[in-house]
């Protein structure tokens, strides 16, 4: 006969796995935070309950407990676990929905939040029906060993306290049939500083005459706030008596109390005094991250007690050093990660901005450095070295954040001491720290309050100068421009510069220049002499002479795009001589793209066009035979039939806000297409019949259709069509009445998402 506990044991294991998965999803999602946080707390409670229920089940199956009086007891427990597993699976589906919602702002959040609240209610009802304690008293007469019963009771009592600490709510975990309050002796432990007021308040209430007839009380506080320890103290004191019904709110520890508690555990060998060998700023940041919660402070402090924050530094150092061993990337990936310390504390970093700087320094290479940069970001995210904030539909990280403690470690322990960097972003600096910058090769003073740059600061070999976000900066003198002969990366975004020095073109080695959101109306003519400039975020006069340009972003530089110059209005035609251009982001609110404007750029690999007046794509653009990524946001676009078929290497096509486009071309001719997105194209009425034919789209991995409001039906797909499709997403296509069953039968499909239809 098989083990009767095998199946419920597997169910319990599945519940834990599913709960962990949901918690990970909740940590990634952005929308519905209030509801998701409540669900996360409940899942933590479920995991503890599940663990206890498994122990309870083992006791039933061990032979130490007679269940002859209730033959269906084991079945009841198994049934309870089955239903709990179903509820956790439902939570998993909702968490996945919330991840999608996080990156699709147009999807209404109220429906999802309502579902989460309903799920929480259902789970709480199920929790209240748990059979363990209900049968506990019936088991008392049938337990072969009274010590076993006492162990069960102790575990249940401990569980009530433990789950209260996790959830921060009052009340019992299991419904009890006894009115007597449990009483257990615990090991004596010193009361944590900052809890005195709560302890005093509880003792006052206990002695109060008006509470003598009440049998229960509540203690409210965050997980790890010290509720369990406080209750232990009261159990062991001469004060419990009959507990009152009032609720006492426990407060987080103050910064002073937190540091005192942290020091007592982390620096125990030095009597709580910070050793000279330890970086105090890092230690205090670690303490601050514990959020004033005594349990967290105690645990983290004990982990660091051997050698304080040097243990943390060793762990972070190990993660940093390990990047050098990543196959195919090595030291380049390591330096790219280090470069992130140049950004401000808690700054949300766009992948494109980081990649631009890396490209300027020559840290990302290959046939498509932009793609390499995106790979680097995702590798760092997989290793939990950065925190993804938003992802694209293809799963790639769009923007991210570096944890404060990790950023501080990178900046101070490695960048400054080993790589000759000076990173002081968002430090409230009002004057340029010329003496401190002397001799460094990378300087970041982002997001400070600088008003001017000195004429010299003794850094002749500087490679990167990042001054973005100094909103009062009005001057960069010609003397300092003339002294930075090795400069490769210059970021002057988001400041008050009215002009640049005439000798700006003397920066012969400049590779990357960023001038977003600045009031400069005209760049010096000498900028055309920047022969090594490959990555530019503006569109200056004389750009036709920058024949080495490979990456141009003319979409976010405001006033300097399309300004008037002596020889007339700057035109897209001026881009026609940039034969080496590989990536172009172009925004234009007036000019129409015509034959002869872009057709000569045969090296183009990634093209992002936001053109308000363009009605069709010129036929000569088919000469871009190396094009792999095409994003089109053209409200006036009415047809694109002939121009697409020449892009035989196209792998990523996104049509966005093409409001007048009524018919899709026969996209199945693009045999290398891997990712297709159609977003906010409300007048497209149907797909070409060839869409679902056998052999169509042999490499397509991801297909997304969002807010295509007139699509009433999807074409049927034949057996061998869409043979590589993995993710199929349909959102807010309100006229779509039915989702064809044939799509569920596609062999390679891993995920189908249908929302708002």
N, C-alpha and C positions, 0 to 999 in steps of 0.2 A: 504494500500500500504506500502511496506517495505521501510526502510530508504535507499534512493539512494546513500548515502555515506558509507553504511556499507561495501560493497565489497572492494572499493578502500581503505577504512580505514584499513581493514584486510590486504590488500596487503602492505600498508605502515608499519604496525606492523611486517609483515613477512620480509620486507626488512631490518628493524632494527635488528631483530633477526639473520637473515642470515649474515649481515655485522659484527655483534659482533662475530659470530661463526668463520667467516673467519679471523678476526683479531686475535682471540685466536690461530687459526691454524698457522698463520704467525709467531706469537711469539715463537711457538715451533719448527718450521722448521729451518734447518741449511743451506741447499743449496739455490741457487738462491736469495741471500739476496738483491742484488741491485733491482731486479725486484719486489720482494715481498715488499720491503719497499715502492717502488713507488705505488704498488697496495694498500698498507695499507693507505697511504696518500689519495689516491683517494676514498677509502671507507669512511674515515672520512668526506670527502667532501660530499659524497653521503648521509651520515646520516643527515648532516645539511640540505642539499637540500630536503631530504625526509620530514623532520620535517616542513620546510617552505611550501612545496607543500601540506601537510595535512592542514596547516592553510589556504592556498589559496583555497583548495577544500571546507573547511568548509564555507569560505566566499561565494563561489558560491552557496552553498546549504542553506545558511542562510536566503535567501530572501531579503538581503540588496543589492544585485546586480542583475540587470536585464540582463538576457542572451538571451532575445528574438531575439536580432539581430544576435546571433550566437548559435543556438539550440544545436549544437554538441560540445560546449565548454567543458561540463562536461565529455563527452565521450572521447574527446581528452586528457584531463588530466588523465582519468582512463587508457587509452591505453598507455600513456607515462609511468605510474607507472607499468603497466604489463610488458612492455619491460625492464624496469629497474630491476624489480624483476628477470626476466630471466637471465640478465647479472650477477646479484649478485649470483644466483645459480650456474652459470658457474664458477664464482670466487671461490665458495665453493669447487667445484670438483677439481679445480687446486690446491687449498691450501692443500686438502687432499693428492693429488699426491706428493706435496713437502714434506709433513711429511714422506711419505714412502721413498722418495729420500734421506731424511736426514739420514736415517739409512741403506740405501743400496748403498754403494759407487760405486757399479759397474753400476748403472743405469745412462745413459748419461743425463746430466743436460740441455744441449742446447735445446732439444726439449721442455722441460717444460718452460724454460726461454722465448723461442720464443712464446709459447702459451700465457704466461702472458703478454708479450709486445703487442701482438695482442688484447688481452682482454682489456688492458688499452686503446688502441687506439679506440676500439669499444665503451667503456664506455664514453670516452671523446667526441666522436661524438654524442652520445645520450644526454650527458649533454648539449652540444651546441644547441640541438634541443628543449630544455624545453620550453613549451608554455606560461609560466606565464607572463613574461615581454612583450613578443610579443603581448599579448592581453591587456596589461595594459592600453595602450593609447586608445584602442577601448572601454575599459570599462569606461573611464573617463566621457563620456557623458551619461552613463546609471547607474551611481551609485546614489542610493537614498540619501546617506549621504556622502558629500564630505570629512568628517573626516575619513570615512572608507578607501577612496582612499589614503589619506595621510598616514594612518597607514600601508597600503600595501606597499606604496613607501618607507616609512621609514624602514620597515622590510627587503625589498629587498636591500636597501642601506647598512643596517647593516649586512645583510647576505654576501654581497660582501667583506666587511672588515673582517668578521669572518672567512670565508673560506680561505681568503688570509693568515690569521694567521695560519690556520691549515695546509695549503698545502705548504707554502713557495714559491709560484709562483705568478707571476704578471698576470694581466688580469682580466676581469669581469667574474662573474659566469654565468650571463644570457646575451644574445645578446640584446643590446639596440637599439631601432629605433631612439633615440634622440642623437644628438651630444653634448648636453649640459652636463657638468660634474655635478653630484649630489652635493648638498650643504646642510648639516645638522648641526645644532648646537648641541654640545655635552657638557656634564658636564665637568667643568674644572678639570684637574688632573695634579699633578706635574710630570715633565719629569723625567724618571728614569736615574740614573747615568750611564754613558757609552754610552748614545744615542746622546750626544751632537754633535759628529762628523757627524753622519748621518743627524741630524737636520740642522746643518750648511751647509752641502753639498746640501741639498734639497733647502734651501733658496737661495743659490748662483745660483742654476740652474733656479729657478723660476724667479729671477731678470735678468737672462742672456737674452740679446736681441735675440740671435739665436733661442730661444725656444718660442718666442711669438706666433708663428702660430701653435703650436702643442697643441693637446687637451688631451693627455693622458700621464701618466707616470707609472713607475713600481717601487715597493719597494720589495726587495728580502731579505728573512731571514727565519730562522727556525720558526716553530710554537712556539708561546710564546716568541719570541724575542723582542716584543714591537712594532711591525709594526702598529697595530691598535691604540695604544696610541699615537704614533708619528703623525699619520694622524689626530687624534682628535685634537692634539695641533695645527697642521697647519690649520685645518678648523677654529679653534677659534681665530687664530692670524690674524693680518692684512697683512700676507705675502701670501696667496694661489694663488690669481690672476688666471692665466691660467697655469695649470700644464705642466711641460716639459715631453718629451718622454724618458728621460734617465732612467736607472735602477740604483738604489742605493742599495748597498749590506750592510746589517746590520751585525755587528760582534757580537759574544757572549760576554757577560760581562767578564771582567778579574776576577781573583780570589779575588782581593781586593774589586772591585766593587760589586761582588756577595755577599761577606760577609757583606759589608756595607748595602746592600739592605736587605739581610736576617735578619740581626740584627735589622734593623729598624722596621721590622714586627714581628719577633719572640720575641723580648725583648722590646716591646713598653713600657711596664710598668716600665722598668728600664732605659728609655731613650736610648735604643739601646745598653746598656752595658750588657755584659754577666754576669748573676747572679752567685754568688759563689756556689750555690747548683747544678749547671748544669755542666755535663761532656762536656768540650769544644771540646774534640776530636770527640765525637759522633755528636755534633752540627755541627762541620765543615764538617764531612763526609756527613751529611744530606744535607748541603748546596752544597757540591761538586756534589752530585748525581743529582742536578737540572740542571747540564750541562751548567751553564752560561746563562740560559734563564730567563729573568725577570719575565715572567708570572708564571713559575713553582716556582721560588724563592718566589714570593709574596704569592702564594696560600699556599705553604708548610709553609712559615713563619707565615702566619695568623692562620693556624691550630695549630701552636705551641705557639702562643703568650701568652696564659694564664699562662703556666708554662714552656715554652721552651721545651727542649728535654725530660723533665719528662713525658710529654704527650706521646711522642713516646715510651719512656721506659715503661710506663704503658701499652700501647697497646701491645708491644712485650712481656712484662711480662704476660699479660693476655693469649696470645697465648701459651707461655711456660707452664704456670700453667694448662691450659686446657688439655694438653697432659696427665697429671696425671689422668684425668677422663675418658680416652678412655677405653671402656670396654674390659677387657681381657688382657690389656697391662700395663696401669697405669704408675707407677714410672719408670719402665724399659724403656719404650718408651721415657720418659722425659730425663732420663740420657743418653740414646743413642744420642738424639738430642744435648744435652749439649756437648757430646764428640766430635762432629763435629767441635767445636771451636778450637780443637787441630791442625786442618789442616791449611795450609797456606792460606793467602789472595788470593782470586780468583782461588784457586786450584781446578782442576777438580778431584773429588773424585770418585774412582771406588767403586761400591757397595760391591764388594768382599773384598776390603781392609778395609772398614769401618766395615763390618760384622766380619772380623777376629779379629779386636780389641775389638768389643763388646763381641764376644764369649770368648776372653781371660779374660775379666773382669766379665764374668758370667751374662751379661746383657740380653742376648738372650738365651732362653731355649727351652724346648719341644723336641719331637722326632727328629726334624730336625732343629737345630739352624740356619743353613744357610738359610733355607726357611723363618724362623721367621725374620731373619735380612732383607731379601728382602721385607717381608711384612711391616716392620718398615719403610724402605726407601719409599715405595709407599704411606704409610699413611702420612708421612711428606710431600711428593710431593702433595698429595691431599689437604693438608691444606696450600699449598703455602709457607711452611717454608723452602723448598729447591727448587732449580731450576733445573729440569731435563735437561740434555744436550743430552743424547742419550738413546733411549729405545730399548728393544729387540722386536722381532716379536710378542711375547706374551703380549706386552704392559708394561712389568716390566721395571723399571728404571735401566739402565746399569751403567751410571755414572751421576754425578750431581755436582752442585756448591751451596755453601751457600753464600747468599748475604753479601757483605762486612759489611754493617751497622749492620745486624743481627748477624754476626759472632763476631763483636766487642762487641756488647751488651752481647752476651753469655759469651765471654771470660772475660770481665771486671766486669759486673754487677752480674753475677751468679757464673761462674766457680771459679773465684779467691776469691770472697767475701763470698761465701756460701759453695762451695764444695771442698775447699782446693786444687785447681788446679793452676798450673803455666804454662800458654800457651803463648809462645813467638815465634811463627812460623814466619819465613821470616822477621826478624827484623834486619838483617845485623850484628848479633853478631859474634865477632871473638874470644871471650873468654867465657868459660863456666861460667855462672853467679851463682857460687856456693852459695854465701850468699843469693841471692834471692830465690834459690831453696830449702833452708833449711825448713824442716818440711812438705813439700807438698806431697800429695799422687799420683798426676798425673802431669807429667812434659812433655811438648812438646817443643822441640827446633828444629823442622823440618826446613829444607831449610835455614840454616844459614851458617856461615863460620868457624865453630869450627874445631880445629885441634886435640884436645885431650880432654879427660874427666878427671877431677881431681880424686885423690885417694879417696877423701871423699867429700860429699857435704851435710851431715847432714839430710838425708831423709830416715831413717830406715824403714818407713812404706810405702814407695813408691810402687804403684801397676802397674803403666804404665810409661814407659820411651820411648819416641819417638824421635829418632835422625836421621831419614831418611833425605837424601838430603844434608848432610854436606859433600860435595865432597872432602874436605881436611882432614877429620877425619882419623887418622892413628892409634889411640891407645885408648883402653879401659882397664885400669889397673886392675890387679887381686884384688887389695884392694877394689875397688868399687864393683866388682862382689861379693866379699865375704860379703859385708855389706847390700846387697839388698835381704834379706831373704823373704820379702813379695812380690817381683816382680812377676807379672802375665803376663804382655805384654811387649815385647821388640822388637822394630823395628830399625834395623841397616842397612836398605836398602840404596843403592845409595851413598856409601862412599868409602874411600880408605883403609879400613882395610885389612891388609895382614894376620892377624891371630887373634884368640881369646885366652884369658888366659886359662891355663890348668885346673884351678878350675871352669871353666864355668858350670860344672855339679852340682855345689853347689847351683844353683838357683832352689831349690827344688819345689817351688810353681809356676814355670814358666809354663804357659799354651799355650801362643802364641809367636812364634819366626819367624821373617821375616828377611831374608838375601838375598833379590833379588838384582842383579846387584852389587855384591861386588867381589873383586879379591881374596877372601880367597880360597886357593887351598885345604886346609885340615882343618877339624874341630877337636878340641881336643877329644880324646877318651872318656873323661868324660861326653860328651853330652848324652851318652847312659844312664846316671844315672837320667835323667830328667823324672821321672816316671809320673809326672802330665802333661807332655807336650802332648797336644791334637791337636794343630794346628801348623804345621811346613811347612815352605816354603823353603825347601832344602832337600837333600838326603844324610845324613852323614854316615860315617862308624859307624857300631854298631847299625844301626837303627833297626835291628831285635830284639834288647833288649828293645825297646820302646813299650812294649806290651799294654800300655794304650792309644797309639796314635789313635785318631779318625778322624782327618782331616789332610791330607798330600797333599801339593802342590809341586810336583817335576817337575814343568814345567817352572819355571822362575828364577832359581838360578844360571844359567850359569855354571861357572867352577866347582862348588862343586857337580854337578850332574855327576855320573858315573866316578869319579876320581879313579886313581890307588891307591890301598892300599896294605899293606903287605901280606894279604892273597888272593890277586888277584883282578880282576876287580869286582866292586860292581855290583850286578845283580838284576833283578826284583825278582829273587828267594828270596832275602833278605826281601821282603815285605810279604812273605807267612805266617810269624808268627805274623803279626799284625792283630789278630783275631777281634779286636774291631773297625777296620777301617770302617768308614761310608762314607767318601768322599775322592776320590783320583783323583788328576790331574797329569797325567804321560806323559812326553815327552821323547822319546828315539829315537836316530838317528841310532841305529845299532842293538840292541838286538831284538830278536823275542819272542813274548809271546807264551808260550807253556803250555801243560797240567801240572798241579801241581804248577804253579807259583802264580795264584791268586784265584784258586778255593776254597781255605780254608777260604776265607774272607766272611763269611756268613752274616755279619752285614752290608755289603756294600749297600748304598742307592743311591749314586751319583758317577758315574764313567765317567771320561773324559780322553780318550786315544788318543794321537797323536803319532802314531807308524809308522815309515816310512817303516819298513821291514815286518811287520806282514801280512800274506796272509789269515789267517782265525782265528776266535775266538775259543779257545779250548772248548770242550764240557763240561768240568768240571766247567766252569763258570756259568752254569745253577744252581749251588748250591747257587748263590746269589739271593735267592728268595725274598729278601726285596728290590731289586734294583728298583728305581723309575725314575731315570734320567740316560740316556746313550748317550754320545756324542762320535762319532767315526770319527777320521780324519786319515784314513789309505790308502795312495795312492796305496799300493800293495794288498789291500783286494780284494779277488776274490769271496769269498762266505761266507755267515753268516747264512745259512739256519737253521741248527739244534740248534745252540747255543741260538737263540733268544727266542724260544718257552718256555723256562723255566722261563723267566722273566714275570711271570703272573701279577706282580704288577707294571710293567713298565708304566709310565704315559707320559714320555717325551723322544722322540727318535730323535736324529739329526745325519744325515749322511752328512759329509762334506769332500769334496776333495777325495772321494773314486773313483779314476779315472779308476780303472780296474774292478769295480763292474758292471756287465752286466745285472744282474737280481735281482729284489727285492724278498725277501722271502715273504711268505704269512702272511703279517703283520696283517691281520684281526684276526688272532688267539690271538693277544694281546688285550684282551677284555677291559682292563683298560686304554688303550692308549688314551691320551687326546690331545697331541700335537705332530705332525709329521712334520719334516723338512728334505728335501732332497736338498742339495746345492752343486753345482759344481761336479756332478757325470755324466760326459758327455757321458758315454757309456751305460747307462741304456736305453734300447730301448722300453720297454713297462711295464705296470703294470700287475700284476696277474689278471686274469679274476674275481677272487673272490672279488676284491677290491670294486666293486659296487653291490655285491649281497645283498639280503635282510638280515638284521640283522648284517651286517658287521660294524665294528667300532662303537659300540653303544654309546661310550663316547667321541669320537673324537671331539674336539672343533675347533682346528686350524690345517689347512694343508697348507704347503708352499712348492713349487717346484721352484727352482731357478737354471738357467743355466744347465738344463738337456737337452742337445742339440739334442739328437737323438729321443726323444719322439715325435711321429707323431700324436698320438691320445690318448685320455683319455677313459678309459672304461665307458660304460654306467652304470648308477646307477638305481637300482630298487626303488620302491616306499618307502620302509621302510629302505633303506640303509642310512648310514651317518646321522642318526636321530638327532644327537646333534651338527652337524657341524655349526659353526657360521662364521668363516673367512676362505676364500679359496683364496690363492694367487698363481698366475702363473707368473713368470718373466723370460724373456730371454730364453725361450724354442723355439728356432728359427725354428725347424722343425714342430712345432705344427700348423696345418693348420686350425683347427676348434675347437671351444669350444662347446661341446655338450649342446643342449638346456635343457636336463634333469637336469643339475646342477642348472639352474635358478629356477627350481621347487621344490628344497629341502626346506622343511617347516621351518627349523630352521636357515637357512643362513641369516646373517645380512649384510655381505659385501663380494663382489667378486672383486678381483683385478687381472687384466690381463695386463701385460706390456711387450713390446719388443718381441712379438711373431708374 
